[in-house]
Amino acid sequence: MTVPVEVTGYEEVLCDDGSPKKMRCIRVTGKLNNPTGKVAKDVSLFGFVTYSDLDTYALYNGESNYCGSVDYIDPGDNTVTFVTQLRKYKGFTGDEPVAFNKVRARLKT
């Protein structure tokens, strides 16, 4: 089962040591509802992420729409945070605005 995620904001964070130099990392905050009545575990998040001013695909993993993961989501309304890895294109300063579209969480109960 997948449910929509309403992205409410994001902030810059440091990427893990050893990450490629052409990677930008952001911590994303979103809201979602888990209607299953059970705790969902190992939740994967997918969606379309672009640099909004340039209409350029932003996810670092290139061919996938994988945005990140959350260890668990309780039943009902939740606020979640996850880290997404973005491409840093040549000439980018690293603070270009990001747009999220059709972000969904895959719930496993």
N, C-alpha and C positions, 0 to 999 in steps of 0.2 A: 504494500500500500504506500502511495506517495501522498504528501500533503503540501500545500503551498507554504512558502516562507516569505513573510513580509520583512524585507531588509529595512532596518530603521537607522542604520549608520555604520560607519567604519572608521578605523584609525590606523595610522602607520605603526608597525612594530618591527623590531629587528628580526631578520631572518636567522635561522639556526646557523651556527658555525659550520663552515664548509659548504654553504649554499653558493650556487653560481653568482657571480657579480652582476649578471644581467637579470637578477630576480629582485622583485619588490614584494614585501609581505605586508598584509593588512589583516587586522582583527575585525571581523564582521559581526554585527549584532542584528538579530532578527527575532520575529515573533511567529509562533506557529501553534497549532492545536493538535494534540494527539488524541483522536477520538476513540482509540481502541479499548480504553479502560485498563490497559496494561502498560508497564514500563517498556519502552522501545529501547533496544540496545544496539550498539555499533551502527549508529545512524549515519548514512552518507548523504551529502547535500550536493545537488547538481543544479546547473543553471547557465545562463549566458551572461558573461561579464565582459564589458567593453570599456575602453577609454572614451567617455561620453563626448568630449569635444572633437574627437578625431574619428569616431565610429570605427575603432580598431579593436579587434579581438584582444583581450587582455590576459587570459589565463595562461600561466607558464607551461602547463602540460600540453598545450597546443591542440591536439585533436580530440581531447576529451572535454566534457562539460562539468567534470568533477570539481567542486568548489572547496570541499573540506569534509570534516566528520565531527560528530559529537558522540561521546561515550554512551550516554543514555538520555532519554526524554521521558519525563513523568507523564501520566495521563492528564488531559486537560490543556489549558492555555499555558504556554511556556515562553520564556525569553532564552535564546541560545546565543552562544558566541563560538566562533570558529576562525581559524587562520586560513587565509587563501594566499596562494603564491601567484604573483603576476609577472608578466614579462616587462622588462625595462628596455624599451627600444632605444636605439642610438639617437642621441639628441634630447631624450626625455630628461626632465629634471628630477623625476621621482615623486612629484606631487600633483600629477595630472588627475582630474576628477574621474571617478569610476562609476559606471552605471550597472545595475543588476536587473536582469529580466528573467522571469519564469523560474525563479529559484524554488526548488522542491526538496523535501526531505523524504528519503526512503526509510520507512519504519519497519523494523523487524521485531516481532513480539514473541 
